[in-house]
Every structure is written in structure tokens, then in C-alpha cells.
Amino acid sequence: MKKMLPLALILLYINVINAQFTDVPITSTRLANFGQIELNQENSLFTKRIIPITLITTGFLLSTSDFEKSLQTDLRKMVGDDFYLNIDDYTRYAPVVQLYSADILGVRSRNHWFDQTKNLILSSIISNGTTALLKKEVYKKRPGDSTNSNSFPSGHTTTAFTTATVLYEEFKDTNPLLAYSGYFFAITTGTLRMLNNMHYLSDVLVGAGIGILSVKLVYHFEHLISWNPFKKLNGMTVAPQFSGNSLGFYLSKSF
């Protein structure tokens, strides 16, 4: 029962998307292109789902396996039992810094900064909410001698891949290098969670899959939440700003 929760998220994602394809009358002007349009839509939906579903499925298959326990032991032997770097606390948010920095510098994106923020918040609520629920239900112990039973899935990795995928969706058509660069920080975060002996491979894989899938879900339905009170205020950018333990906002106005 506990391991059915992420599968339920996947099935919900598939069903609500497929439900959008209803029968539409085909006119003579659309008949020639209809087959190609339908094929392109199906291919697009398939590619959106295949990576996160593969990550989640693989993670569940590896969870509690001897292979991932052996891998974790080998990783700790490689880096040493005293190895610990806390930069994964920051790399998970690096794509957010990239996102708003690009906005401030005027890099063309898919959406207005307000819509970016809206999509980022909604994606984070879905992904982190799912991860928090799984942590509570699965109750898997962390590596080593830890008594904490909140290892599965990795929350840091979920956040990292959520922010990286938002960055990707915003700049994949205008700046591919920037779009893909967020995944460097996401992969670094997941790798460090294992090297720091905080998570197993399955924890990281499922966290990554949940993060990606949640963002794909939000962006597929973003037309349903298109409200934006700032679109008429051209030249204005507002972005979150982090300073130590404080959180504020950066405001920029071009004249």
C-alpha cells in the first residue's frame, strides 16, 4: 500500500493528460495534417513522462536491495567515513538563482517572471508534498547507523530537480545551455546526498523523478492558471533574494 503512492501520482498525471484529447470534427483542410499532429502530440506526451517514470520505477525496484546497500558501502569507502560536504544544502536552490538572474539580465524566457514564480511554487508544493508523504509512509532508515527513518525519497534531490526542471522549461527554446545547466546542480545535489551517507541510490532516483514529473504536470496545465497582475507593468522584475538566513526580494524597473 505504501509503495503505491508514487504510482498513483504517475497514473493521475497520465489520465488527466490523456483525458484532454477528445474527438474534434475533422474538416477537409485539417485532414491531411491530422495524423501528423496527433502523432506529434503523443510523442511529446511520451517523452515528458518516460524519464521521470523510469527514475521512479527504477528507484522502487532498487529500494532495500542488496545492490544499493553494497553501492552505498563502496561509496563511503571511496570518500572516507569522515567525508561530509554541506554544499548540497545550497546547490538544490542554484537553478532558482539562475532563473531570476537570467530574468534580470534580460534573457528571453517562456514565461513572465510572475508566471515563473507561480509555476515554481506550485511545482514545489506538489513535489515536496509528495516526498514528505512518502517519507512518512515508507519509513525507511537512512544509511549508516542513523536512527532517522525518513530516507525515502530524498527531499534535497526532489527540490533540486524541481528547480532544475522549471529552469529547463523556461529556457529550453531560447537558451538550451542555460536550460540544461540546472541539471548539473541537481545531479551534484543527489550525488552528494549519497556521498554524505544521507541517502541511498533509490532515494535519490525517486526524488529526482518526483521533482521532474511534478513540474511537467504544472507546465502542462499552466493555461488553466494564467492569471498575472504584473503583465501590464513592462520592464519590472521582482525576484527572491537570499542573504544568510534572511529572505527578501529584489525589485528592478527599466525605463
N, C-alpha and C positions, 0 to 999 in steps of 0.2 A: 504493500500500500504506500509506504513512504517513498519508494523509488518510482512511483507512478506520477508524482507531481510535475517534474520537468517534462515528462512525456505528454501530460495534459496541456502544458503551455505550448508545446510543439503542435499538437492536434488542433488547439484553438487557433493558432496562427494560420495553419493550413486551411482550416474550414472557413474562417471568416474571409480569407482572401479569395478562395475558390468560389464562395457564395456571391462574390461581386460580378462574376461572369455569367450574365443572364442572356437569354436569347434576344437578339436585336434583329429587326427586319433587315434583310439584305437587299439593297437596291442594285440596279444594273451597274451603277457607277462604282459600287463598293465590291461587287462580286469578284473581280479579278484580283483584288488585293486582300480579300478577307482571309484566305488561307494563310498567307504570309504574316498578316497582323496577328492572327490567333497563335501561330507558331512562335512568333517573337515574344508574345506575352507569356506563353507557357515556359519558354526558355528562360525569360527574365525571372519569373517566379521560382523556377527550379534553382537557378544559380544563387538567388537570395537565400534559399533555405538550406542548400546542400552542405555548406561549410559549417554553420552553427549546429545543424542536426548531427553531422558527423562527429564534431567535437564532443557534443553531449553524449551521444551513443557510445563513443569510444571511452569516454570518462567513466560511464556506468559499467562498462564491461571490465575495465581495469580496476575499479574500486574494490579495495580489500584483497586484491590479487597478490600472489607471491611475487610477481614480476615488479609491481610498483614498490613493494617493500624492499626488494633487493636493489632496485634502482636508487631509492632514497638512501639506503645504506652506502652504496657506492659513491653517490654524490657527496655525502658528508665525509667519507674517507678522502675524496679527492681534494676538497677545500679545507678540511680540518674541522674538528669538533668545536673549535672556538670561533669559527667563521660567523660573522653577522654584519650585514650592511643594512642600515635602515633607510637607504635612499628609495626603496620601493614604496615608502610612505608618501613620496613626492612624485615619483615617475608616473604613478597612476593618474595624476592630475595634469601632467605635462601637455597632453593633447588639448586640454581646455585653454591653457596659456597660448598654445599655438593658434587655436581657433580665434580668440579675441585679438591676439597680436596681428594676425592677418587682416582682420576687420579694420583695425586701427590704421594699418599700413595701406589699406585700400585694395587688397587683393579681392578679385571678384569671386563671389560665392554663390551657392544655390539659393540661399535664403537671406532675408533681412536679419540683422543681429537679434532682434526680438524673437523672431521665429526660431532661430538657432537655439536661443536660451530656453525657449518653450519646449522644443524637441529634446534638448539635453536634460531638462528637469523631468519630463515625462518618461524618457528612456531610463533615467536613473531610478525613478520610483519603481518602475516595473522590474528592472534587473536586480536592484538591491533588495527589493521586497521579496522577489522570488528566492534570492540567495539566502536571505535571513530566514525565510520559512523552511527552506531545505536544511539549513544548519540545525534548526530546532527539531525537525522531524527525523532526519537521518541519524544525528547524534554520533558522529564519527570522531574518534580521538585523533589528535594531531600527532605528527611523528615524534620519535624520541620518548622521553619519559613524561611528557606533558599529561596533565590530568584534564585539560580542556577538551571537551567533546563537541567542538564547533568547527571541525576541519573542512567538512564537505558542504558546499564548494568554497573556493577561495573568494572572499569578499574583495580583497585588493585587486585580484585578477578580473573579477566582474566589473569593478569600477573602471579599471584600465582599458578594457576592451569596449566598454560602453562609450567612454570619452573618445577613444581612438576611432570608433565606427561613426560617431557623429562628425568628427573631423573629416573622415573619408567621404561621407555622404555630401558634405558641404562643398568639397573642393575636387571631387573626382573628375569632374568635367572641365574644370578651369585650370587646375594646378595639380596634376597627378602626383608629383614628387611630394608636395605638401600633404596631399590626401593620404598617401601611404606611410608617411613618416611617423604618424601617430602610433602605428602598429609596432614600430621599433621600441617605443617606450612601454607599450602593452606587453610585448614579449619579454622585455627586460624585467618588468614587474613580476610576471608569472615565474620566470626563471629564478629570480631572487627569492621568491616565496619558498621555492624548493631548496635552494642552496642555504637559506637561512633556517632550514628544518622546521618551517611553519606549516607546510602543506605537502601533500603527495601529488603525483602527476595527475591523477584523476580529478583532484580538487581544482587544479588549475585549468584542465581541459573543459570541465563543465562550467566553471566560472566564465571562461572565455566565450563558450557557446551561448550562455545565457545573455551575456553582455551584447554580443553581436545580434542575436535574434530579437532582443527587445528593441534595439534601435531600428532594425529593419521593419518591425511591426509599426512603430511610431511613424516612420517616414512613409510607409505605405498608406497610412490613413491621415497624413498631415492636412490633407484638403478638408477634413472634417473639423479641424480646429484652426481655421485660418485667421481668426481674429488677431489684429495687430493695430494698436492705437498709435504706433510711432511711425507708420509707413509714410505719412504725410510730412513728417519732420525730416526732410532731406538733409544729409550732412551731419547728423547727430549719431554718435556711437556711445553706448553705455556698456561697460564690461566689468565683471567682478575683479577685484584686486586683493591679493593676499599679501600680508606683511606680518611675518612672525606668526603669532597666534590670533591675529585680528583679521577681519574680513570687511572690505569696503567696496566701493565702486569707482570706476574710472569713467569720467564724462569728457567726451571730445565733440566739438562742434566746428564744422567747416563753413566758411562764409565765401 
